[in-house]
Structure formats: structure tokens, C-alpha cells
Amino acid sequence: MMVPVRCFTCGTVVGEHWEEFKHRTREASEPEDPEKVLDDLGIERHCCRRMMVSHKDLVDIVAPYQ
Ligand SMILES: [Zn+2]
């Protein structure tokens, strides 16, 4: 499942930052603090930040059942 392109609450485009956020917080050899990465990406509103923090790539979970 892709991350929603826009924040549900305010409509700001957040989807374009997902790959970088995911990489820097989870896949990098030295993962960064998600809080810092969000600040860095310019995602300042809490409604938008929760979009990133709470999102899971469901593709990995759903894929075996297709
Ligand atoms: Zn928002």
C-alpha cells in the first residue's frame, strides 16, 4: 500500500517525501531520528507528521496472499 499522497487533514502533499523518510529512518546503515528527518523535510504540522510516522508499507504484509 502506498503512503497517501496528501495529508488527510490539511491536504498538504506528503507522499513525495515518503521514500526519503523511509530510507533515512529505517533503511539507512545509521537510521536517523524520525523527528529530525520530518523537520528536515519541512513537514511541520502534526497532522502531516502522523501521516508519515503511522504509515506502514502494507505491500510486504499483503503480498504473500495475492
Ligand atoms: Zn496535514
N, CA, C, O and the ligand as a Tripos MOL2 file, in Angstrom:
@<TRIPOS>MOLECULE
protein
  265   263    67     0     0
PROTEIN
NO_CHARGES

@<TRIPOS>ATOM
      1 N           0.8490   -1.1950    0.0000 N.3       1 MET1
      2 CA          0.0000    0.0000    0.0000 C.3       1 MET1
      3 C           0.8840    1.2450    0.0000 C.2       1 MET1
      4 O           1.8160    1.3650    0.7960 O.2       1 MET1
      5 N           0.5760    2.1560   -0.8970 N.am      2 MET2
      6 CA          1.3550    3.3920   -0.9610 C.3       2 MET2
      7 C           0.9480    4.3160    0.1790 C.2       2 MET2
      8 O          -0.1660    4.2390    0.6960 O.2       2 MET2
      9 N           1.8750    5.1900    0.5590 N.am      3 VAL3
     10 CA          1.5170    6.2200    1.5310 C.3       3 VAL3
     11 C           0.5460    7.1730    0.8270 C.2       3 VAL3
     12 O           0.7120    7.4490   -0.3610 O.2       3 VAL3
     13 N          -0.4670    7.6790    1.5440 N.am      4 PRO4
     14 CA         -1.3760    8.6440    0.9060 C.3       4 PRO4
     15 C          -0.5980    9.8420    0.3660 C.2       4 PRO4
     16 O           0.3330   10.3290    1.0080 O.2       4 PRO4
     17 N          -0.9810   10.3030   -0.8010 N.am      5 VAL5
     18 CA         -0.2440   11.4100   -1.4190 C.3       5 VAL5
     19 C          -0.3930   12.6860   -0.6060 C.2       5 VAL5
     20 O           0.5580   13.4460   -0.4230 O.2       5 VAL5
     21 N          -1.6340   12.9030   -0.1150 N.am      6 ARG6
     22 CA         -1.8690   14.1320    0.6400 C.3       6 ARG6
     23 C          -2.2860   13.8230    2.0790 C.2       6 ARG6
     24 O          -2.8700   12.7780    2.3640 O.2       6 ARG6
     25 N          -1.9730   14.7500    2.9660 N.am      7 CYS7
     26 CA         -2.4130   14.6440    4.3490 C.3       7 CYS7
     27 C          -3.9350   14.6580    4.3910 C.2       7 CYS7
     28 O          -4.5640   15.5100    3.7630 O.2       7 CYS7
     29 N          -4.5340   13.7220    5.1240 N.am      8 PHE8
     30 CA         -5.9970   13.6480    5.1930 C.3       8 PHE8
     31 C          -6.6080   14.9240    5.7690 C.2       8 PHE8
     32 O          -7.7100   15.3150    5.3830 O.2       8 PHE8
     33 N          -5.9110   15.5600    6.6700 N.am      9 THR9
     34 CA         -6.4720   16.6870    7.3910 C.3       9 THR9
     35 C          -6.3170   18.0120    6.6480 C.2       9 THR9
     36 O          -7.2910   18.7450    6.4760 O.2       9 THR9
     37 N          -5.1050   18.3200    6.2120 N.am     10 CYS10
     38 CA         -4.8910   19.6570    5.6480 C.3      10 CYS10
     39 C          -4.6230   19.6390    4.1520 C.2      10 CYS10
     40 O          -4.6100   20.6980    3.5250 O.2      10 CYS10
     41 N          -4.4080   18.4720    3.5630 N.am     11 GLY11
     42 CA         -4.2420   18.4110    2.1160 C.3      11 GLY11
     43 C          -2.8340   18.6880    1.6160 C.2      11 GLY11
     44 O          -2.6000   18.6880    0.4080 O.2      11 GLY11
     45 N          -1.8960   18.9230    2.5180 N.am     12 THR12
     46 CA         -0.5080   19.1220    2.1040 C.3      12 THR12
     47 C           0.0270   17.8400    1.4720 C.2      12 THR12
     48 O          -0.2560   16.7410    1.9490 O.2      12 THR12
     49 N           0.7960   17.9840    0.4040 N.am     13 VAL13
     50 CA          1.3630   16.8160   -0.2520 C.3      13 VAL13
     51 C           2.4910   16.2550    0.6070 C.2      13 VAL13
     52 O           3.5050   16.9190    0.8270 O.2      13 VAL13
     53 N           2.3070   15.0350    1.0860 N.am     14 VAL14
     54 CA          3.3400   14.4110    1.9150 C.3      14 VAL14
     55 C           3.9330   13.1740    1.2340 C.2      14 VAL14
     56 O           5.0170   12.7210    1.6010 O.2      14 VAL14
     57 N           3.2270   12.6340    0.2520 N.am     15 GLY15
     58 CA          3.6510   11.3950   -0.3960 C.3      15 GLY15
     59 C           5.0220   11.4780   -1.0360 C.2      15 GLY15
     60 O           5.7540   10.4890   -1.0820 O.2      15 GLY15
     61 N           5.3720   12.6610   -1.5340 N.am     16 GLU16
     62 CA          6.6440   12.8020   -2.2320 C.3      16 GLU16
     63 C           7.8320   12.6350   -1.2830 C.2      16 GLU16
     64 O           8.9510   12.3760   -1.7270 O.2      16 GLU16
     65 N           7.5910   12.7830    0.0160 N.am     17 HIS17
     66 CA          8.6800   12.6650    0.9830 C.3      17 HIS17
     67 C           8.8150   11.2670    1.5570 C.2      17 HIS17
     68 O           9.7680   10.9830    2.2840 O.2      17 HIS17
     69 N           7.8730   10.3920    1.2390 N.am     18 TRP18
     70 CA          7.8290    9.0880    1.8870 C.3      18 TRP18
     71 C           9.0890    8.2610    1.6760 C.2      18 TRP18
     72 O           9.6520    7.7240    2.6300 O.2      18 TRP18
     73 N           9.5350    8.1600    0.4180 N.am     19 GLU19
     74 CA         10.6970    7.3070    0.1350 C.3      19 GLU19
     75 C          11.9270    7.7730    0.9200 C.2      19 GLU19
     76 O          12.6650    6.9650    1.4830 O.2      19 GLU19
     77 N          12.1270    9.0940    0.9420 N.am     20 GLU20
     78 CA         13.2920    9.6100    1.6650 C.3      20 GLU20
     79 C          13.1370    9.3780    3.1690 C.2      20 GLU20
     80 O          14.0840    8.9960    3.8560 O.2      20 GLU20
     81 N          11.9230    9.6190    3.6610 N.am     21 PHE21
     82 CA         11.6710    9.4150    5.0900 C.3      21 PHE21
     83 C          11.9280    7.9610    5.4820 C.2      21 PHE21
     84 O          12.5910    7.6740    6.4780 O.2      21 PHE21
     85 N          11.3860    7.0600    4.6740 N.am     22 LYS22
     86 CA         11.5330    5.6330    4.9640 C.3      22 LYS22
     87 C          13.0060    5.2250    4.9290 C.2      22 LYS22
     88 O          13.4960    4.4960    5.7920 O.2      22 LYS22
     89 N          13.6920    5.7240    3.8980 N.am     23 HIS23
     90 CA         15.0920    5.3590    3.7720 C.3      23 HIS23
     91 C          15.9170    5.8540    4.9580 C.2      23 HIS23
     92 O          16.6950    5.1040    5.5480 O.2      23 HIS23
     93 N          15.7320    7.1290    5.2950 N.am     24 ARG24
     94 CA         16.5690    7.7260    6.3340 C.3      24 ARG24
     95 C          16.2600    7.1980    7.7310 C.2      24 ARG24
     96 O          17.1380    7.1840    8.5940 O.2      24 ARG24
     97 N          15.0200    6.7640    7.9620 N.am     25 THR25
     98 CA         14.6680    6.3090    9.3100 C.3      25 THR25
     99 C          14.7510    4.7990    9.4780 C.2      25 THR25
    100 O          14.8670    4.3120   10.6030 O.2      25 THR25
    101 N          14.6930    4.0510    8.3830 N.am     26 ARG26
    102 CA         14.6170    2.5870    8.5210 C.3      26 ARG26
    103 C          15.6700    1.8240    7.7500 C.2      26 ARG26
    104 O          16.1550    0.7890    8.2080 O.2      26 ARG26
    105 N          16.0320    2.3380    6.5670 N.am     27 GLU27
    106 CA         16.8710    1.5180    5.7030 C.3      27 GLU27
    107 C          18.3300    1.9540    5.6770 C.2      27 GLU27
    108 O          19.1930    1.2080    5.2130 O.2      27 GLU27
    109 N          18.6080    3.1450    6.1680 N.am     28 ALA28
    110 CA         19.9850    3.6290    6.1620 C.3      28 ALA28
    111 C          20.8260    2.8020    7.1370 C.2      28 ALA28
    112 O          20.3010    2.2100    8.0800 O.2      28 ALA28
    113 N          22.1410    2.7720    6.8950 N.am     29 SER29
    114 CA         23.0060    1.9950    7.7800 C.3      29 SER29
    115 C          23.0100    2.5900    9.1860 C.2      29 SER29
    116 O          23.1550    1.8740   10.1770 O.2      29 SER29
    117 N          22.8480    3.9160    9.2550 N.am     30 GLU30
    118 CA         22.6900    4.5570   10.5560 C.3      30 GLU30
    119 C          21.3770    5.3310   10.5510 C.2      30 GLU30
    120 O          21.3560    6.5190   10.2290 O.2      30 GLU30
    121 N          20.2760    4.6590   10.9100 N.am     31 PRO31
    122 CA         18.9580    5.3100   10.8590 C.3      31 PRO31
    123 C          18.9120    6.5840   11.6960 C.2      31 PRO31
    124 O          19.4680    6.6450   12.7930 O.2      31 PRO31
    125 N          18.2350    7.6040   11.1550 N.am     32 GLU32
    126 CA         18.1280    8.8750   11.8550 C.3      32 GLU32
    127 C          16.8480    8.9210   12.6660 C.2      32 GLU32
    128 O          15.9310    8.1240   12.4660 O.2      32 GLU32
    129 N          16.8070    9.8710   13.5860 N.am     33 ASP33
    130 CA         15.6180   10.1000   14.3910 C.3      33 ASP33
    131 C          14.4980   10.6200   13.4850 C.2      33 ASP33
    132 O          14.6770   11.6360   12.8140 O.2      33 ASP33
    133 N          13.3360    9.9360   13.4540 N.am     34 PRO34
    134 CA         12.2290   10.3770   12.5850 C.3      34 PRO34
    135 C          11.8530   11.8450   12.8120 C.2      34 PRO34
    136 O          11.4820   12.5500   11.8740 O.2      34 PRO34
    137 N          11.9500   12.2900   14.0500 N.am     35 GLU35
    138 CA         11.6120   13.6770   14.3660 C.3      35 GLU35
    139 C          12.5100   14.6460   13.5960 C.2      35 GLU35
    140 O          12.0410   15.6470   13.0540 O.2      35 GLU35
    141 N          13.7980   14.3360   13.5550 N.am     36 LYS36
    142 CA         14.7380   15.2010   12.8460 C.3      36 LYS36
    143 C          14.5000   15.1640   11.3490 C.2      36 LYS36
    144 O          14.5600   16.1920   10.6750 O.2      36 LYS36
    145 N          14.2260   13.9670   10.8320 N.am     37 VAL37
    146 CA         14.0160   13.8300    9.3890 C.3      37 VAL37
    147 C          12.7890   14.6340    8.9580 C.2      37 VAL37
    148 O          12.8140   15.3020    7.9240 O.2      37 VAL37
    149 N          11.7100   14.5710    9.7550 N.am     38 LEU38
    150 CA         10.4970   15.3270    9.4290 C.3      38 LEU38
    151 C          10.7830   16.8290    9.4500 C.2      38 LEU38
    152 O          10.3070   17.5620    8.5830 O.2      38 LEU38
    153 N          11.5550   17.2870   10.4290 N.am     39 ASP39
    154 CA         11.9300   18.6990   10.4770 C.3      39 ASP39
    155 C          12.6940   19.0720    9.2230 C.2      39 ASP39
    156 O          12.4680   20.1210    8.6200 O.2      39 ASP39
    157 N          13.6000   18.1910    8.8480 N.am     40 ASP40
    158 CA         14.4540   18.3840    7.6930 C.3      40 ASP40
    159 C          13.6590   18.4810    6.3980 C.2      40 ASP40
    160 O          13.9780   19.2830    5.5190 O.2      40 ASP40
    161 N          12.6240   17.6580    6.2900 N.am     41 LEU41
    162 CA         11.8060   17.6140    5.0900 C.3      41 LEU41
    163 C          10.8060   18.7620    5.0490 C.2      41 LEU41
    164 O          10.1330   18.9640    4.0390 O.2      41 LEU41
    165 N          10.7050   19.5140    6.1400 N.am     42 GLY42
    166 CA          9.7850   20.6410    6.1720 C.3      42 GLY42
    167 C           8.3590   20.2480    6.4790 C.2      42 GLY42
    168 O           7.4310   21.0060    6.1980 O.2      42 GLY42
    169 N           8.1690   19.0560    7.0610 N.am     43 ILE43
    170 CA          6.8300   18.6240    7.4560 C.3      43 ILE43
    171 C           6.6480   19.0200    8.9110 C.2      43 ILE43
    172 O           7.1060   18.3240    9.8170 O.2      43 ILE43
    173 N           5.9750   20.1460    9.1280 N.am     44 GLU44
    174 CA          5.9410   20.7160   10.4680 C.3      44 GLU44
    175 C           4.6320   20.4940   11.2050 C.2      44 GLU44
    176 O           4.6110   20.4340   12.4340 O.2      44 GLU44
    177 N           3.5400   20.3720   10.4600 N.am     45 ARG45
    178 CA          2.2550   20.2130   11.1390 C.3      45 ARG45
    179 C           2.1100   18.7890   11.6820 C.2      45 ARG45
    180 O           2.5610   17.8220   11.0670 O.2      45 ARG45
    181 N           1.4740   18.6890   12.8390 N.am     46 HIS46
    182 CA          1.3120   17.3790   13.4610 C.3      46 HIS46
    183 C           0.4360   16.4700   12.6300 C.2      46 HIS46
    184 O           0.6460   15.2570   12.5950 O.2      46 HIS46
    185 N          -0.5690   17.0630   11.9430 N.am     47 CYS47
    186 CA         -1.4700   16.2420   11.1390 C.3      47 CYS47
    187 C          -0.6970   15.5740   10.0050 C.2      47 CYS47
    188 O          -1.0050   14.4440    9.6280 O.2      47 CYS47
    189 N           0.3020   16.2610    9.4610 N.am     48 CYS48
    190 CA          1.0920   15.7060    8.3650 C.3      48 CYS48
    191 C           2.1320   14.7130    8.8950 C.2      48 CYS48
    192 O           2.3850   13.6720    8.2870 O.2      48 CYS48
    193 N           2.7190   15.0530   10.0250 N.am     49 ARG49
    194 CA          3.7580   14.1840   10.5980 C.3      49 ARG49
    195 C           3.2010   12.8120   10.9490 C.2      49 ARG49
    196 O           3.8710   11.7920   10.7880 O.2      49 ARG49
    197 N           1.9570   12.8070   11.4350 N.am     50 ARG50
    198 CA          1.3970   11.4990   11.8000 C.3      50 ARG50
    199 C           1.1700   10.6310   10.5600 C.2      50 ARG50
    200 O           1.1590    9.4030   10.6520 O.2      50 ARG50
    201 N           0.9890   11.2710    9.4000 N.am     51 MET51
    202 CA          0.8110   10.5070    8.1730 C.3      51 MET51
    203 C           2.0420    9.6410    7.9120 C.2      51 MET51
    204 O           1.9380    8.4840    7.5060 O.2      51 MET51
    205 N           3.1990   10.2290    8.1560 N.am     52 MET52
    206 CA          4.4560    9.5350    7.8910 C.3      52 MET52
    207 C           4.7790    8.5390    9.0000 C.2      52 MET52
    208 O           5.1450    7.3930    8.7370 O.2      52 MET52
    209 N           4.6390    8.9940   10.2370 N.am     53 VAL53
    210 CA          5.0440    8.1670   11.3790 C.3      53 VAL53
    211 C           4.1760    6.9220   11.4970 C.2      53 VAL53
    212 O           4.6560    5.8490   11.8610 O.2      53 VAL53
    213 N           2.8830    7.0810   11.1830 N.am     54 SER54
    214 CA          1.9650    5.9670   11.4030 C.3      54 SER54
    215 C           1.8070    5.0700   10.1840 C.2      54 SER54
    216 O           1.1080    4.0580   10.2380 O.2      54 SER54
    217 N           2.4630    5.4450    9.0740 N.am     55 HIS55
    218 CA          2.2720    4.6470    7.8660 C.3      55 HIS55
    219 C           3.1380    3.3960    7.8450 C.2      55 HIS55
    220 O           4.3020    3.4190    8.2460 O.2      55 HIS55
    221 N           2.5480    2.3060    7.3710 N.am     56 LYS56
    222 CA          3.3130    1.0780    7.1770 C.3      56 LYS56
    223 C           3.2100    0.6700    5.7210 C.2      56 LYS56
    224 O           2.1690    0.8500    5.0900 O.2      56 LYS56
    225 N           4.2640    0.1340    5.2040 N.am     57 ASP57
    226 CA          4.2040   -0.3940    3.8560 C.3      57 ASP57
    227 C           3.4910   -1.7380    3.9020 C.2      57 ASP57
    228 O           4.0970   -2.7640    4.2130 O.2      57 ASP57
    229 N           2.2080   -1.7240    3.5920 N.am     58 LEU58
    230 CA          1.4250   -2.9440    3.7080 C.3      58 LEU58
    231 C           1.7170   -3.9360    2.5820 C.2      58 LEU58
    232 O           1.3120   -5.0970    2.6510 O.2      58 LEU58
    233 N           2.4040   -3.4850    1.5690 N.am     59 VAL59
    234 CA          2.7300   -4.3750    0.4510 C.3      59 VAL59
    235 C           3.4070   -5.6460    0.9650 C.2      59 VAL59
    236 O           3.0890   -6.7540    0.5340 O.2      59 VAL59
    237 N           4.3360   -5.4630    1.8830 N.am     60 ASP60
    238 CA          5.0860   -6.6100    2.3890 C.3      60 ASP60
    239 C           4.2070   -7.5720    3.1860 C.2      60 ASP60
    240 O           4.4660   -8.7740    3.2440 O.2      60 ASP60
    241 N           3.1640   -7.0150    3.7970 N.am     61 ILE61
    242 CA          2.2830   -7.8420    4.6230 C.3      61 ILE61
    243 C           1.2450   -8.5480    3.7740 C.2      61 ILE61
    244 O           0.8830   -9.6920    4.0480 O.2      61 ILE61
    245 N           0.7630   -7.8620    2.7340 N.am     62 VAL62
    246 CA         -0.3370   -8.3780    1.9200 C.3      62 VAL62
    247 C           0.1600   -9.2940    0.7990 C.2      62 VAL62
    248 O          -0.5280  -10.2370    0.4090 O.2      62 VAL62
    249 N           1.3440   -9.0120    0.2930 N.am     63 ALA63
    250 CA          1.8580   -9.6870   -0.8930 C.3      63 ALA63
    251 C           1.7400  -11.2320   -0.8900 C.2      63 ALA63
    252 O           1.3590  -11.8050   -1.9100 O.2      63 ALA63
    253 N           2.0540  -11.9090    0.2200 N.am     64 PRO64
    254 CA          2.0070  -13.3670    0.2070 C.3      64 PRO64
    255 C           0.6160  -13.9350   -0.0760 C.2      64 PRO64
    256 O           0.4900  -15.0990   -0.4570 O.2      64 PRO64
    257 N          -0.4270  -13.1250    0.1070 N.am     65 TYR65
    258 CA         -1.7880  -13.6370   -0.0360 C.3      65 TYR65
    259 C          -2.3960  -13.3860   -1.4080 C.2      65 TYR65
    260 O          -3.5490  -13.7420   -1.6510 O.2      65 TYR65
    261 N          -1.6390  -12.7840   -2.2960 N.am     66 GLN66
    262 CA         -2.1960  -12.4980   -3.6140 C.3      66 GLN66
    263 C          -2.1590  -13.7120   -4.5230 C.2      66 GLN66
    264 O          -2.5930  -13.6370   -5.6720 O.2      66 GLN66
    265 ZN         -1.5180   17.9720    7.4570 Zn       67 ZN67
@<TRIPOS>BOND
     1     1     2 1
     2     2     3 1
     3     3     4 2
     4     3     5 am
     5     5     6 1
     6     6     7 1
     7     7     8 2
     8     7     9 am
     9     9    10 1
    10    10    11 1
    11    11    12 2
    12    11    13 am
    13    13    14 1
    14    14    15 1
    15    15    16 2
    16    15    17 am
    17    17    18 1
    18    18    19 1
    19    19    20 2
    20    19    21 am
    21    21    22 1
    22    22    23 1
    23    23    24 2
    24    23    25 am
    25    25    26 1
    26    26    27 1
    27    27    28 2
    28    27    29 am
    29    29    30 1
    30    30    31 1
    31    31    32 2
    32    31    33 am
    33    33    34 1
    34    34    35 1
    35    35    36 2
    36    35    37 am
    37    37    38 1
    38    38    39 1
    39    39    40 2
    40    39    41 am
    41    41    42 1
    42    42    43 1
    43    43    44 2
    44    43    45 am
    45    45    46 1
    46    46    47 1
    47    47    48 2
    48    47    49 am
    49    49    50 1
    50    50    51 1
    51    51    52 2
    52    51    53 am
    53    53    54 1
    54    54    55 1
    55    55    56 2
    56    55    57 am
    57    57    58 1
    58    58    59 1
    59    59    60 2
    60    59    61 am
    61    61    62 1
    62    62    63 1
    63    63    64 2
    64    63    65 am
    65    65    66 1
    66    66    67 1
    67    67    68 2
    68    67    69 am
    69    69    70 1
    70    70    71 1
    71    71    72 2
    72    71    73 am
    73    73    74 1
    74    74    75 1
    75    75    76 2
    76    75    77 am
    77    77    78 1
    78    78    79 1
    79    79    80 2
    80    79    81 am
    81    81    82 1
    82    82    83 1
    83    83    84 2
    84    83    85 am
    85    85    86 1
    86    86    87 1
    87    87    88 2
    88    87    89 am
    89    89    90 1
    90    90    91 1
    91    91    92 2
    92    91    93 am
    93    93    94 1
    94    94    95 1
    95    95    96 2
    96    95    97 am
    97    97    98 1
    98    98    99 1
    99    99   100 2
   100    99   101 am
   101   101   102 1
   102   102   103 1
   103   103   104 2
   104   103   105 am
   105   105   106 1
   106   106   107 1
   107   107   108 2
   108   107   109 am
   109   109   110 1
   110   110   111 1
   111   111   112 2
   112   111   113 am
   113   113   114 1
   114   114   115 1
   115   115   116 2
   116   115   117 am
   117   117   118 1
   118   118   119 1
   119   119   120 2
   120   119   121 am
   121   121   122 1
   122   122   123 1
   123   123   124 2
   124   123   125 am
   125   125   126 1
   126   126   127 1
   127   127   128 2
   128   127   129 am
   129   129   130 1
   130   130   131 1
   131   131   132 2
   132   131   133 am
   133   133   134 1
   134   134   135 1
   135   135   136 2
   136   135   137 am
   137   137   138 1
   138   138   139 1
   139   139   140 2
   140   139   141 am
   141   141   142 1
   142   142   143 1
   143   143   144 2
   144   143   145 am
   145   145   146 1
   146   146   147 1
   147   147   148 2
   148   147   149 am
   149   149   150 1
   150   150   151 1
   151   151   152 2
   152   151   153 am
   153   153   154 1
   154   154   155 1
   155   155   156 2
   156   155   157 am
   157   157   158 1
   158   158   159 1
   159   159   160 2
   160   159   161 am
   161   161   162 1
   162   162   163 1
   163   163   164 2
   164   163   165 am
   165   165   166 1
   166   166   167 1
   167   167   168 2
   168   167   169 am
   169   169   170 1
   170   170   171 1
   171   171   172 2
   172   171   173 am
   173   173   174 1
   174   174   175 1
   175   175   176 2
   176   175   177 am
   177   177   178 1
   178   178   179 1
   179   179   180 2
   180   179   181 am
   181   181   182 1
   182   182   183 1
   183   183   184 2
   184   183   185 am
   185   185   186 1
   186   186   187 1
   187   187   188 2
   188   187   189 am
   189   189   190 1
   190   190   191 1
   191   191   192 2
   192   191   193 am
   193   193   194 1
   194   194   195 1
   195   195   196 2
   196   195   197 am
   197   197   198 1
   198   198   199 1
   199   199   200 2
   200   199   201 am
   201   201   202 1
   202   202   203 1
   203   203   204 2
   204   203   205 am
   205   205   206 1
   206   206   207 1
   207   207   208 2
   208   207   209 am
   209   209   210 1
   210   210   211 1
   211   211   212 2
   212   211   213 am
   213   213   214 1
   214   214   215 1
   215   215   216 2
   216   215   217 am
   217   217   218 1
   218   218   219 1
   219   219   220 2
   220   219   221 am
   221   221   222 1
   222   222   223 1
   223   223   224 2
   224   223   225 am
   225   225   226 1
   226   226   227 1
   227   227   228 2
   228   227   229 am
   229   229   230 1
   230   230   231 1
   231   231   232 2
   232   231   233 am
   233   233   234 1
   234   234   235 1
   235   235   236 2
   236   235   237 am
   237   237   238 1
   238   238   239 1
   239   239   240 2
   240   239   241 am
   241   241   242 1
   242   242   243 1
   243   243   244 2
   244   243   245 am
   245   245   246 1
   246   246   247 1
   247   247   248 2
   248   247   249 am
   249   249   250 1
   250   250   251 1
   251   251   252 2
   252   251   253 am
   253   253   254 1
   254   254   255 1
   255   255   256 2
   256   255   257 am
   257   257   258 1
   258   258   259 1
   259   259   260 2
   260   259   261 am
   261   261   262 1
   262   262   263 1
   263   263   264 2
@<TRIPOS>SUBSTRUCTURE
     1 MET1         2 RESIDUE 1 A MET
     2 MET2         6 RESIDUE 1 A MET
     3 VAL3        10 RESIDUE 1 A VAL
     4 PRO4        14 RESIDUE 1 A PRO
     5 VAL5        18 RESIDUE 1 A VAL
     6 ARG6        22 RESIDUE 1 A ARG
     7 CYS7        26 RESIDUE 1 A CYS
     8 PHE8        30 RESIDUE 1 A PHE
     9 THR9        34 RESIDUE 1 A THR
    10 CYS10       38 RESIDUE 1 A CYS
    11 GLY11       42 RESIDUE 1 A GLY
    12 THR12       46 RESIDUE 1 A THR
    13 VAL13       50 RESIDUE 1 A VAL
    14 VAL14       54 RESIDUE 1 A VAL
    15 GLY15       58 RESIDUE 1 A GLY
    16 GLU16       62 RESIDUE 1 A GLU
    17 HIS17       66 RESIDUE 1 A HIS
    18 TRP18       70 RESIDUE 1 A TRP
    19 GLU19       74 RESIDUE 1 A GLU
    20 GLU20       78 RESIDUE 1 A GLU
    21 PHE21       82 RESIDUE 1 A PHE
    22 LYS22       86 RESIDUE 1 A LYS
    23 HIS23       90 RESIDUE 1 A HIS
    24 ARG24       94 RESIDUE 1 A ARG
    25 THR25       98 RESIDUE 1 A THR
    26 ARG26      102 RESIDUE 1 A ARG
    27 GLU27      106 RESIDUE 1 A GLU
    28 ALA28      110 RESIDUE 1 A ALA
    29 SER29      114 RESIDUE 1 A SER
    30 GLU30      118 RESIDUE 1 A GLU
    31 PRO31      122 RESIDUE 1 A PRO
    32 GLU32      126 RESIDUE 1 A GLU
    33 ASP33      130 RESIDUE 1 A ASP
    34 PRO34      134 RESIDUE 1 A PRO
    35 GLU35      138 RESIDUE 1 A GLU
    36 LYS36      142 RESIDUE 1 A LYS
    37 VAL37      146 RESIDUE 1 A VAL
    38 LEU38      150 RESIDUE 1 A LEU
    39 ASP39      154 RESIDUE 1 A ASP
    40 ASP40      158 RESIDUE 1 A ASP
    41 LEU41      162 RESIDUE 1 A LEU
    42 GLY42      166 RESIDUE 1 A GLY
    43 ILE43      170 RESIDUE 1 A ILE
    44 GLU44      174 RESIDUE 1 A GLU
    45 ARG45      178 RESIDUE 1 A ARG
    46 HIS46      182 RESIDUE 1 A HIS
    47 CYS47      186 RESIDUE 1 A CYS
    48 CYS48      190 RESIDUE 1 A CYS
    49 ARG49      194 RESIDUE 1 A ARG
    50 ARG50      198 RESIDUE 1 A ARG
    51 MET51      202 RESIDUE 1 A MET
    52 MET52      206 RESIDUE 1 A MET
    53 VAL53      210 RESIDUE 1 A VAL
    54 SER54      214 RESIDUE 1 A SER
    55 HIS55      218 RESIDUE 1 A HIS
    56 LYS56      222 RESIDUE 1 A LYS
    57 ASP57      226 RESIDUE 1 A ASP
    58 LEU58      230 RESIDUE 1 A LEU
    59 VAL59      234 RESIDUE 1 A VAL
    60 ASP60      238 RESIDUE 1 A ASP
    61 ILE61      242 RESIDUE 1 A ILE
    62 VAL62      246 RESIDUE 1 A VAL
    63 ALA63      250 RESIDUE 1 A ALA
    64 PRO64      254 RESIDUE 1 A PRO
    65 TYR65      258 RESIDUE 1 A TYR
    66 GLN66      262 RESIDUE 1 A GLN
    67 ZN67       265 GROUP 0 **** ****
